[in-house]
Amino acid sequence: MTDGKGLWIVDRFEGEVAVLQETATKAMRNVPRSDLPDGTREGSALRLRDGDWVPDADAERERAERIRRLMDGLFGP
């Protein structure tokens, strides 16, 4: 399981700007959409490595599973 440190989630797009939220601190950051990897969408999990944004598929799957379990707890499977 990832520790969340340095993990950013794409919150939304505002035109050509992506608004990212860091999971550990809840800090927000605006990033030019062109700086993100192809296929990045709302909810994508990214890490900043050597100045480049890279997808974190494991963190994204873990996050989706955690959200699914929470939803199941609220509304049933």
Secondary structure in CASP SS format (residue, H / E / C, confidence):
PFRMAT SS
TARGET T0000
AUTHOR 0000-0000-0000
METHOD secondary structure of the structure
MODEL  1
M C 1.00
T C 1.00
D C 1.00
G C 1.00
K C 1.00
G C 1.00
L E 1.00
W E 1.00
I E 1.00
V E 1.00
D E 1.00
R E 1.00
F E 1.00
E E 1.00
G C 1.00
E C 1.00
V E 1.00
A E 1.00
V E 1.00
L E 1.00
Q E 1.00
E E 1.00
T C 1.00
A C 1.00
T C 1.00
K C 1.00
A C 1.00
M E 1.00
R E 1.00
N E 1.00
V E 1.00
P E 1.00
R H 1.00
S H 1.00
D H 1.00
L C 1.00
P C 1.00
D C 1.00
G C 1.00
T C 1.00
R C 1.00
E C 1.00
G C 1.00
S C 1.00
A E 1.00
L E 1.00
R E 1.00
L E 1.00
R E 1.00
D C 1.00
G C 1.00
D E 1.00
W E 1.00
V E 1.00
P E 1.00
D C 1.00
A H 1.00
D H 1.00
A H 1.00
E H 1.00
R H 1.00
E H 1.00
R H 1.00
A H 1.00
E H 1.00
R H 1.00
I H 1.00
R H 1.00
R H 1.00
L H 1.00
M H 1.00
D H 1.00
G H 1.00
L H 1.00
F H 1.00
G C 1.00
P C 1.00
END
